[in-house]
């Protein structure tokens, strides 16, 4: 295909992507104007990018402004920062470093969105005609969990995980088994390097390939090259990120030498078995079991502390007060009802309905083997999303080909109705098929809007100060002398972005000792809290009284420091500090030596 033909075929999708980008920029304009990422992970990634561009080593991802004197080792590799850095370095000399950073944080997620849409179209083409593929790609913009990860200023790693999940699924349809295996192995290795959150689906893909090899000897080619691609890419990526092999690493939340050695042990058994192609399915099954045992055994003896999961070493206090309250890591039944509807009431629910309909009523729609591949990946992703909320984005993007088929045929069916009134109503109802969850929530919000408007007016009339958790309010901390600040976990990254201050802890788990001290300060008696503050050299406490984190401390520890402060009780070694146009409650910690001399 020449370039002209390619552009002609890609033109509609390119136009749709540009239109979607314009809409997303418009609705995200306030966040773009602030120059700050959406949430704590985006903001800390922003800080990590700045540190690297300012001269910090590629191999050193430590955040030295968190948890001093211990500092905060991060489990995020630099790979995600590469496209951001390219844009910053290219545009910085033209528009300045700050504007270039904002441009990078706007453009890179939108380019990733375009790649995701293109991949959705490519996968859909394997099952349906091209017009349905274009429709499915366009419907990416309606998948709330997907767009939430691929919008301007969203620079966390979740968007790239969506892309790699799509690449892995796409290769399953390729007839060239060697090429497909190499690309899938590399995609899975990169996915796990970025985040171990991809482990359940990576295991699901490998398990499917292994099962197909057991029942059909010909499938060994795809499995062989997938495992070879995965093993080679994993070692290569590890060396690129770390510069060498450090067997002393004891972290369980990222790929370590223990994981790599386990892969090698399994490969030493399974790769020769695939190569020599035993004719008996039973022998193949035994070889697979031995490879699994070798890998698991090696991992157990290399890193027994990691057998219980990525957070097995977490301080119990941090586990009970922080981890179990991180909503994106909780199962679906622990989520608020509105969030469940937003995440699942779109492509996921339509995809499930469409899959059921095709299975029981339209078995002749497509080749059953291709439908099985899509259904397998989608249902696995759906099951994982029930266990972990943040996995909903992959389930949602896998459902888009099914959603495109459903919307296309629903529209055609509606247009064939003879009664004009019914035809118009049915055609309009197709919109509900595209956005059932958001439309339902819109209806509920419309019903409740009266009471909400009254409450909003009351709040607005009661105070003229800005919201204490707003970016402008946090930026006022620049008026304080540079120091270490104690603030709620989710405030920390934004303080690092906007000010030169250090923070005691953020909602990032590797320095759980600092996180535990953070919790102890708020929940302990004022005397004990002061000792910890002194030991950590914390000079200011800056909080927003309505934070749910702080409310939990007050409820569970009514005699703790925060419970007393929230009730208006004074602590003699905390002096209130007022910053103009800031809604924050701020106290200066008076050093013991200074107080004794007063």
LOFI-939796 format. One record per residue (C-alpha): residue number from 1; x negated, y, z negated. Coordinates in nm, 2 decimals, m for minus. Layout:
NUM:X:Y:Z $
...
END
This chain:
1:0.00:0.00:0.00 $
2:m0.15:0.34:0.10 $
3:m0.13:0.65:m0.12 $
4:0.16:0.80:0.07 $
5:0.37:0.49:0.04 $
6:0.28:0.47:m0.33 $
7:0.38:0.83:m0.40 $
8:0.70:0.78:m0.21 $
9:0.79:0.49:m0.43 $
10:0.67:0.66:m0.75 $
11:0.83:1.00:m0.67 $
12:1.16:0.94:m0.85 $
13:1.00:0.81:m1.16 $
14:0.74:1.10:m1.16 $
15:1.03:1.35:m1.13 $
16:1.22:1.19:m1.42 $
17:0.91:1.19:m1.64 $
18:0.84:1.56:m1.57 $
19:1.20:1.64:m1.66 $
20:1.18:1.44:m1.98 $
21:0.86:1.60:m2.08 $
22:1.02:1.95:m2.03 $
23:1.30:1.85:m2.26 $
24:1.07:1.70:m2.53 $
25:0.85:2.01:m2.52 $
26:1.16:2.23:m2.56 $
27:1.30:2.04:m2.86 $
28:0.95:2.01:m3.02 $
29:0.85:2.37:m2.95 $
30:0.86:2.47:m3.32 $
31:0.63:2.19:m3.41 $
32:0.40:2.26:m3.12 $
33:0.38:2.63:m3.22 $
34:0.28:2.53:m3.57 $
35:m0.02:2.34:m3.43 $
36:0.03:2.06:m3.68 $
37:0.12:1.70:m3.64 $
38:0.46:1.57:m3.73 $
39:0.37:1.36:m4.04 $
40:0.09:1.27:m4.27 $
41:m0.06:1.02:m4.03 $
42:m0.06:1.26:m3.74 $
43:m0.21:1.53:m3.96 $
44:m0.49:1.31:m4.10 $
45:m0.56:1.19:m3.74 $
46:m0.59:1.56:m3.65 $
47:m0.84:1.61:m3.94 $
48:m1.04:1.30:m3.83 $
49:m1.05:1.44:m3.47 $
50:m1.18:1.77:m3.59 $
51:m1.45:1.60:m3.81 $
52:m1.57:1.40:m3.52 $
53:m1.59:1.69:m3.28 $
54:m1.77:1.89:m3.55 $
55:m2.05:1.63:m3.56 $
56:m1.93:1.34:m3.78 $
57:m2.06:1.01:m3.65 $
58:m1.85:0.79:m3.42 $
59:m1.91:0.51:m3.66 $
60:m1.82:0.71:m3.98 $
61:m1.45:0.76:m4.02 $
62:m1.47:0.85:m4.39 $
63:m1.26:1.14:m4.51 $
64:m1.50:1.32:m4.75 $
65:m1.24:1.58:m4.86 $
66:m1.01:1.31:m5.01 $
67:m1.06:1.15:m5.35 $
68:m1.39:1.30:m5.44 $
69:m1.64:1.19:m5.55 $
70:m1.55:0.85:m5.40 $
71:m1.42:0.98:m5.07 $
72:m1.16:0.81:m4.85 $
73:m1.28:0.54:m4.61 $
74:m1.03:0.51:m4.32 $
75:m0.93:0.20:m4.13 $
76:m0.86:0.40:m3.81 $
77:m1.10:0.35:m3.52 $
78:m1.21:0.65:m3.31 $
79:m1.06:0.49:m2.99 $
80:m0.73:0.68:m3.04 $
81:m0.91:1.01:m3.06 $
82:m1.09:0.96:m2.73 $
83:m0.82:1.10:m2.50 $
84:m0.75:1.38:m2.75 $
85:m1.12:1.47:m2.76 $
86:m1.14:1.47:m2.38 $
87:m0.86:1.73:m2.35 $
88:m1.00:1.95:m2.63 $
89:m1.35:1.95:m2.48 $
90:m1.22:2.02:m2.13 $
91:m0.98:2.30:m2.23 $
92:m1.17:2.44:m2.53 $
93:m1.40:2.67:m2.33 $
94:m1.10:2.80:m2.14 $
95:m0.83:2.86:m2.39 $
96:m1.02:2.83:m2.72 $
97:m1.06:2.53:m2.96 $
98:m0.73:2.58:m3.15 $
99:m0.51:2.61:m2.84 $
100:m0.70:2.32:m2.68 $
101:m0.63:2.10:m2.98 $
102:m0.26:2.18:m2.96 $
103:m0.26:2.12:m2.59 $
104:m0.42:1.78:m2.65 $
105:m0.16:1.69:m2.91 $
106:0.11:1.79:m2.67 $
107:m0.02:1.64:m2.35 $
108:m0.17:1.30:m2.46 $
109:0.16:1.17:m2.62 $
110:0.35:1.27:m2.31 $
111:0.10:1.10:m2.08 $
112:0.13:0.79:m2.30 $
113:0.51:0.82:m2.26 $
114:0.47:0.83:m1.88 $
115:0.25:0.51:m1.89 $
116:0.52:0.34:m2.11 $
117:0.79:0.44:m1.86 $
118:0.59:0.31:m1.57 $
119:0.53:m0.02:m1.75 $
120:0.90:m0.06:m1.83 $
121:0.97:m0.01:m1.46 $
122:0.71:m0.27:m1.37 $
123:0.85:m0.53:m1.61 $
124:1.20:m0.46:m1.50 $
125:1.10:m0.51:m1.13 $
126:1.01:m0.87:m1.22 $
127:1.37:m0.94:m1.30 $
128:1.60:m0.69:m1.12 $
129:1.60:m0.47:m0.82 $
130:1.40:m0.15:m0.80 $
131:1.69:0.09:m0.87 $
132:1.75:m0.09:m1.20 $
133:1.38:m0.06:m1.27 $
134:1.38:0.32:m1.22 $
135:1.70:0.34:m1.44 $
136:1.54:0.13:m1.72 $
137:1.23:0.35:m1.71 $
138:1.44:0.66:m1.73 $
139:1.63:0.51:m2.03 $
140:1.30:0.51:m2.22 $
141:1.40:0.87:m2.32 $
142:1.71:0.74:m2.49 $
143:1.53:0.48:m2.71 $
144:1.50:0.67:m3.03 $
145:1.23:0.45:m3.19 $
146:1.02:0.48:m2.88 $
147:1.05:0.86:m2.82 $
148:0.98:0.92:m3.19 $
149:0.63:0.77:m3.13 $
150:0.57:0.93:m2.79 $
151:0.67:1.30:m2.83 $
152:0.45:1.61:m2.85 $
153:0.24:1.64:m3.16 $
154:0.28:1.27:m3.24 $
155:m0.08:1.14:m3.22 $
156:m0.07:0.85:m3.46 $
157:m0.15:0.50:m3.32 $
158:0.20:0.37:m3.28 $
159:0.25:0.51:m2.93 $
160:m0.05:0.32:m2.80 $
161:0.08:0.01:m2.97 $
162:0.39:0.03:m2.76 $
163:0.19:0.06:m2.44 $
164:m0.03:m0.24:m2.53 $
165:0.28:m0.44:m2.62 $
166:0.42:m0.36:m2.27 $
167:0.10:m0.46:m2.10 $
168:0.09:m0.80:m2.28 $
169:0.45:m0.87:m2.17 $
170:0.39:m0.76:m1.81 $
171:0.10:m1.00:m1.77 $
172:0.33:m1.29:m1.85 $
173:0.50:m1.24:m1.52 $
174:0.17:m1.23:m1.31 $
175:0.11:m1.53:m1.08 $
176:m0.27:m1.50:m1.10 $
177:m0.32:m1.68:m1.43 $
178:m0.69:m1.60:m1.47 $
179:m0.64:m1.23:m1.42 $
180:m0.33:m1.22:m1.63 $
181:m0.50:m1.41:m1.92 $
182:m0.80:m1.18:m1.92 $
183:m0.58:m0.86:m1.93 $
184:m0.35:m1.00:m2.19 $
185:m0.64:m1.11:m2.41 $
186:m0.80:m0.77:m2.38 $
187:m0.46:m0.59:m2.45 $
188:m0.40:m0.80:m2.76 $
189:m0.76:m0.74:m2.89 $
190:m0.72:m0.37:m2.84 $
191:m0.38:m0.37:m3.01 $
192:m0.52:m0.55:m3.32 $
193:m0.83:m0.32:m3.32 $
194:m0.60:m0.02:m3.33 $
195:m0.38:m0.18:m3.60 $
196:m0.32:m0.52:m3.75 $
197:0.05:m0.44:m3.72 $
198:0.03:m0.61:m3.38 $
199:m0.06:m0.95:m3.54 $
200:0.30:m1.11:m3.55 $
201:0.36:m1.04:m3.18 $
202:0.01:m1.14:m3.08 $
203:0.06:m1.47:m3.25 $
204:0.40:m1.51:m3.08 $
205:0.24:m1.46:m2.73 $
206:m0.05:m1.70:m2.80 $
207:0.19:m1.95:m2.95 $
208:0.40:m1.94:m2.63 $
209:0.10:m2.00:m2.41 $
210:m0.02:m2.28:m2.63 $
211:0.32:m2.45:m2.62 $
212:0.34:m2.42:m2.25 $
213:m0.01:m2.58:m2.22 $
214:0.10:m2.87:m2.44 $
215:0.40:m2.95:m2.22 $
216:0.23:m2.86:m1.89 $
217:m0.14:m2.91:m1.82 $
218:m0.14:m2.64:m1.55 $
219:m0.07:m2.37:m1.80 $
220:m0.41:m2.42:m1.96 $
221:m0.57:m2.17:m1.71 $
222:m0.37:m1.88:m1.85 $
223:m0.43:m1.99:m2.21 $
224:m0.80:m2.04:m2.15 $
225:m0.86:m1.69:m2.01 $
226:m0.63:m1.52:m2.26 $
227:m0.83:m1.67:m2.55 $
228:m1.16:m1.59:m2.37 $
229:m1.05:m1.23:m2.30 $
230:m0.93:m1.19:m2.65 $
231:m1.25:m1.32:m2.81 $
232:m1.48:m1.13:m2.59 $
233:m1.28:m0.81:m2.62 $
234:m1.25:m0.84:m3.00 $
235:m1.63:m0.87:m3.04 $
236:m1.69:m0.59:m2.79 $
237:m1.45:m0.35:m2.95 $
238:m1.58:m0.43:m3.30 $
239:m1.93:m0.35:m3.19 $
240:m1.82:m0.03:m3.02 $
241:m1.64:0.09:m3.33 $
242:m1.89:m0.02:m3.59 $
243:m2.22:m0.03:m3.41 $
244:m2.31:m0.37:m3.56 $
245:m2.19:m0.66:m3.78 $
246:m2.14:m0.58:m4.14 $
247:m2.05:m0.90:m4.33 $
248:m2.02:m0.71:m4.65 $
249:m1.70:m0.54:m4.54 $
250:m1.42:m0.66:m4.78 $
251:m1.12:m0.47:m4.64 $
252:m0.82:m0.67:m4.52 $
253:m0.63:m0.40:m4.32 $
254:m0.84:m0.41:m4.00 $
255:m1.04:m0.65:m3.79 $
256:m1.35:m0.76:m3.98 $
257:m1.63:m1.01:m3.92 $
258:m1.42:m1.26:m4.11 $
259:m1.15:m1.24:m3.85 $
260:m1.41:m1.26:m3.57 $
261:m1.58:m1.56:m3.71 $
262:m1.24:m1.73:m3.76 $
263:m1.17:m1.67:m3.39 $
264:m1.50:m1.82:m3.29 $
265:m1.44:m2.13:m3.50 $
266:m1.11:m2.18:m3.34 $
267:m1.25:m2.12:m2.99 $
268:m1.52:m2.37:m3.03 $
269:m1.25:m2.64:m3.06 $
270:m0.98:m2.52:m2.83 $
271:m1.17:m2.38:m2.53 $
272:m1.35:m2.71:m2.46 $
273:m1.02:m2.90:m2.50 $
274:m0.86:m2.68:m2.24 $
275:m1.16:m2.70:m2.01 $
276:m1.17:m3.07:m2.01 $
277:m0.79:m3.09:m1.98 $
278:m0.69:m3.41:m2.18 $
279:m0.40:m3.58:m2.00 $
280:m0.21:m3.67:m2.32 $
281:0.01:m3.41:m2.46 $
282:m0.05:m3.56:m2.80 $
283:m0.43:m3.51:m2.77 $
284:m0.37:m3.15:m2.67 $
285:m0.14:m3.09:m2.97 $
286:m0.41:m3.24:m3.20 $
287:m0.68:m3.02:m3.04 $
288:m0.46:m2.72:m3.10 $
289:m0.40:m2.82:m3.46 $
290:m0.77:m2.87:m3.52 $
291:m0.85:m2.53:m3.37 $
292:m0.59:m2.36:m3.59 $
293:m0.73:m2.54:m3.90 $
294:m1.09:m2.44:m3.81 $
295:m0.99:m2.08:m3.77 $
296:m0.78:m2.06:m4.09 $
297:m1.04:m2.25:m4.29 $
298:m1.32:m2.02:m4.17 $
299:m1.11:m1.71:m4.25 $
300:m1.02:m1.85:m4.60 $
301:m1.38:m1.91:m4.70 $
302:m1.51:m1.59:m4.54 $
303:m1.24:m1.36:m4.68 $
304:m1.03:m1.53:m4.95 $
305:m0.92:m1.19:m5.08 $
306:m0.74:m1.13:m4.75 $
307:m0.53:m1.45:m4.74 $
308:m0.24:m1.27:m4.92 $
309:m0.22:m0.99:m4.66 $
310:m0.36:m0.65:m4.59 $
311:m0.26:m0.50:m4.92 $
312:m0.35:m0.79:m5.15 $
313:m0.63:m0.59:m5.32 $
314:m0.42:m0.28:m5.38 $
315:m0.41:m0.15:m5.73 $
316:m0.08:m0.28:m5.89 $
317:0.01:0.08:m6.00 $
318:m0.02:0.20:m5.64 $
319:0.17:m0.10:m5.51 $
320:0.46:m0.04:m5.75 $
321:0.48:0.34:m5.72 $
322:0.38:0.39:m5.36 $
323:0.37:0.09:m5.13 $
324:0.71:m0.05:m5.21 $
325:0.85:0.30:m5.13 $
326:0.69:0.35:m4.79 $
327:1.01:0.33:m4.58 $
328:0.85:0.24:m4.25 $
329:0.70:m0.07:m4.40 $
330:1.02:m0.20:m4.56 $
331:1.28:m0.44:m4.41 $
332:1.59:m0.32:m4.24 $
333:1.82:m0.39:m4.54 $
334:1.62:m0.14:m4.75 $
335:1.68:0.14:m4.50 $
336:1.95:0.41:m4.52 $
337:2.25:0.34:m4.31 $
338:2.20:0.63:m4.08 $
339:1.84:0.53:m4.01 $
340:1.95:0.18:m3.92 $
341:2.20:0.31:m3.67 $
342:1.95:0.55:m3.52 $
343:1.68:0.28:m3.48 $
344:1.89:m0.02:m3.38 $
345:2.21:0.15:m3.23 $
346:2.06:0.20:m2.89 $
347:1.86:m0.02:m2.66 $
348:1.82:m0.29:m2.92 $
349:2.19:m0.35:m2.98 $
350:2.27:m0.31:m2.61 $
351:1.99:m0.54:m2.52 $
352:2.12:m0.81:m2.76 $
353:2.47:m0.78:m2.62 $
354:2.34:m0.79:m2.26 $
355:2.13:m1.09:m2.33 $
356:2.42:m1.27:m2.48 $
357:2.64:m1.18:m2.18 $
358:2.39:m1.29:m1.93 $
359:2.33:m1.62:m2.11 $
360:2.69:m1.72:m2.14 $
361:2.86:m1.54:m1.85 $
362:2.61:m1.46:m1.58 $
363:2.35:m1.74:m1.58 $
364:2.29:m1.68:m1.21 $
365:2.16:m1.32:m1.25 $
366:1.79:m1.40:m1.22 $
367:1.54:m1.67:m1.25 $
368:1.58:m1.84:m1.58 $
369:1.21:m1.86:m1.65 $
370:1.16:m1.49:m1.61 $
371:1.47:m1.42:m1.83 $
372:1.32:m1.66:m2.09 $
373:0.99:m1.46:m2.10 $
374:1.18:m1.13:m2.16 $
375:1.42:m1.28:m2.41 $
376:1.14:m1.45:m2.60 $
377:0.93:m1.13:m2.64 $
378:1.24:m0.92:m2.72 $
379:1.38:m1.15:m2.98 $
380:1.05:m1.20:m3.15 $
381:1.00:m0.82:m3.16 $
382:1.36:m0.79:m3.29 $
383:1.29:m1.04:m3.57 $
384:0.97:m0.86:m3.67 $
385:1.16:m0.52:m3.67 $
386:1.41:m0.66:m3.92 $
387:1.11:m0.74:m4.15 $
388:0.92:m0.41:m4.09 $
389:1.11:m0.10:m3.98 $
390:0.82:0.05:m3.79 $
391:0.82:m0.25:m3.55 $
392:1.16:m0.13:m3.41 $
393:0.98:0.07:m3.14 $
394:0.84:m0.24:m2.97 $
395:1.18:m0.42:m2.99 $
396:1.35:m0.11:m2.84 $
397:1.11:m0.08:m2.55 $
398:1.14:m0.46:m2.47 $
399:1.52:m0.42:m2.46 $
400:1.51:m0.15:m2.19 $
401:1.52:m0.38:m1.88 $
402:1.83:m0.54:m2.02 $
403:1.98:m0.21:m2.11 $
404:1.91:m0.08:m1.75 $
405:2.09:m0.38:m1.61 $
406:2.39:m0.34:m1.84 $
407:2.42:0.04:m1.77 $
408:2.39:m0.02:m1.39 $
409:2.66:m0.29:m1.38 $
410:2.89:m0.11:m1.62 $
411:2.88:0.20:m1.40 $
412:2.94:0.00:m1.08 $
413:3.23:m0.18:m1.26 $
414:3.38:0.15:m1.37 $
415:3.36:0.29:m1.02 $
416:3.55:0.00:m0.88 $
417:3.86:0.06:m1.09 $
418:4.16:0.17:m0.89 $
419:4.33:0.40:m1.13 $
420:4.17:0.74:m1.12 $
421:4.24:0.81:m1.49 $
422:4.10:0.48:m1.61 $
423:3.81:0.51:m1.37 $
424:3.71:0.85:m1.51 $
425:3.74:0.73:m1.86 $
426:3.54:0.41:m1.80 $
427:3.27:0.60:m1.62 $
428:3.24:0.84:m1.91 $
429:3.23:0.55:m2.15 $
430:2.91:0.43:m1.99 $
431:2.74:0.72:m2.17 $
432:2.84:0.55:m2.50 $
433:2.66:0.24:m2.37 $
434:2.34:0.44:m2.33 $
435:2.35:0.61:m2.67 $
436:2.59:0.42:m2.90 $
437:2.40:0.49:m3.22 $
438:2.33:0.86:m3.18 $
439:2.68:0.93:m3.05 $
440:2.83:0.75:m3.34 $
441:2.61:0.95:m3.58 $
442:2.70:1.27:m3.40 $
443:3.07:1.19:m3.46 $
444:3.01:1.12:m3.83 $
445:2.80:1.44:m3.86 $
446:3.07:1.64:m3.69 $
447:3.33:1.52:m3.94 $
448:3.10:1.60:m4.23 $
449:2.97:1.93:m4.09 $
450:3.22:2.14:m4.28 $
451:3.09:2.05:m4.62 $
452:2.73:2.06:m4.51 $
453:2.78:2.41:m4.37 $
454:2.92:2.53:m4.70 $
455:2.64:2.37:m4.90 $
456:2.38:2.52:m4.66 $
457:2.53:2.87:m4.71 $
458:2.51:2.83:m5.09 $
459:2.15:2.73:m5.07 $
460:2.06:3.01:m4.84 $
461:2.23:3.27:m5.06 $
462:2.06:3.13:m5.37 $
463:1.71:3.19:m5.27 $
464:1.51:3.40:m5.02 $
465:1.18:3.21:m5.05 $
466:1.07:2.97:m4.78 $
467:1.11:2.60:m4.83 $
468:0.82:2.49:m5.06 $
469:0.73:2.20:m4.84 $
470:0.71:2.41:m4.52 $
471:0.39:2.46:m4.32 $
472:0.38:2.84:m4.39 $
473:0.42:2.77:m4.76 $
474:0.14:2.53:m4.77 $
475:m0.08:2.76:m4.57 $
476:m0.06:3.02:m4.85 $
477:m0.29:2.79:m5.05 $
478:m0.57:2.96:m4.84 $
479:m0.55:3.24:m5.09 $
480:m0.69:3.02:m5.37 $
481:m1.07:2.96:m5.41 $
482:m1.19:2.65:m5.23 $
483:m1.13:2.36:m5.47 $
484:m0.97:2.02:m5.52 $
485:m0.60:2.02:m5.53 $
486:m0.35:1.77:m5.67 $
487:m0.04:1.76:m5.45 $
488:0.22:1.50:m5.36 $
489:0.08:1.23:m5.14 $
490:0.24:1.35:m4.82 $
491:0.13:1.71:m4.87 $
492:m0.24:1.61:m4.87 $
493:m0.31:1.58:m4.50 $
494:m0.14:1.90:m4.41 $
495:m0.34:2.08:m4.68 $
496:m0.65:1.94:m4.52 $
497:m0.54:2.06:m4.17 $
498:m0.45:2.42:m4.28 $
499:m0.69:2.49:m4.56 $
500:m1.06:2.43:m4.66 $
501:m0.94:2.26:m4.98 $
502:m1.00:1.90:m5.09 $
503:m0.72:1.69:m5.22 $
504:m0.72:1.41:m5.48 $
505:m0.52:1.16:m5.27 $
506:m0.30:1.11:m4.97 $
507:m0.06:0.83:m4.87 $
508:m0.35:0.62:m4.73 $
509:m0.44:0.32:m4.92 $
510:m0.81:0.25:m4.90 $
511:m0.90:0.48:m5.19 $
512:m0.64:0.33:m5.41 $
513:m0.85:0.43:m5.72 $
514:m0.78:0.80:m5.64 $
515:m0.41:0.71:m5.56 $
516:m0.38:0.54:m5.90 $
517:m0.53:0.84:m6.08 $
518:m0.29:1.06:m5.89 $
519:0.00:0.86:m6.02 $
520:m0.14:0.84:m6.37 $
521:m0.18:1.22:m6.39 $
522:0.19:1.28:m6.32 $
523:0.31:0.99:m6.54 $
524:0.08:1.01:m6.84 $
525:0.09:1.23:m7.15 $
526:m0.05:1.58:m7.09 $
527:m0.36:1.50:m7.29 $
528:m0.45:1.19:m7.08 $
529:m0.35:1.37:m6.76 $
530:m0.60:1.64:m6.84 $
531:m0.88:1.40:m6.89 $
532:m0.82:1.25:m6.54 $
533:m0.80:1.60:m6.38 $
534:m1.13:1.70:m6.55 $
535:m1.30:1.38:m6.44 $
536:m1.18:1.43:m6.08 $
537:m1.27:1.80:m6.08 $
538:m0.91:1.90:m5.99 $
539:m0.86:2.27:m6.03 $
540:m0.51:2.33:m5.90 $
541:m0.18:2.14:m5.91 $
542:0.05:2.24:m5.62 $
543:0.39:2.07:m5.59 $
544:0.74:2.10:m5.45 $
545:0.98:2.02:m5.73 $
546:1.23:1.84:m5.51 $
547:0.99:1.58:m5.38 $
548:1.13:1.22:m5.42 $
549:0.79:1.10:m5.53 $
550:0.79:1.34:m5.83 $
551:1.16:1.26:m5.91 $
552:1.06:0.90:m5.95 $
553:0.78:0.99:m6.19 $
554:1.01:1.20:m6.40 $
555:1.28:0.93:m6.42 $
556:1.04:0.64:m6.50 $
557:0.82:0.84:m6.74 $
558:1.03:1.10:m6.93 $
559:0.74:1.19:m7.16 $
560:0.49:1.22:m6.88 $
561:0.32:1.54:m6.76 $
562:0.55:1.60:m6.46 $
563:0.87:1.53:m6.66 $
564:0.77:1.80:m6.91 $
565:0.68:2.05:m6.63 $
566:1.00:1.98:m6.44 $
567:1.20:2.06:m6.76 $
568:1.02:2.39:m6.79 $
569:0.81:2.29:m7.08 $
570:0.48:2.47:m7.09 $
571:0.14:2.30:m7.11 $
572:m0.12:2.53:m7.26 $
573:m0.40:2.42:m7.03 $
574:m0.20:2.47:m6.71 $
575:m0.16:2.84:m6.61 $
576:0.11:2.92:m6.36 $
577:m0.02:3.08:m6.03 $
578:0.21:3.28:m5.81 $
579:0.14:3.31:m5.43 $
580:0.35:3.56:m5.24 $
581:0.59:3.41:m4.99 $
582:0.52:3.06:m5.10 $
583:0.79:2.83:m5.26 $
584:0.53:2.60:m5.41 $
585:0.50:2.56:m5.79 $
586:0.13:2.61:m5.86 $
587:m0.08:2.57:m6.18 $
588:m0.45:2.63:m6.24 $
589:m0.62:2.37:m6.46 $
590:m0.81:2.55:m6.74 $
591:m1.14:2.37:m6.81 $
592:m1.18:2.25:m7.16 $
593:m1.50:2.45:m7.21 $
594:m1.33:2.77:m7.10 $
595:m1.03:2.71:m7.33 $
596:m1.26:2.65:m7.63 $
597:m1.43:2.98:m7.57 $
598:m1.11:3.18:m7.55 $
END
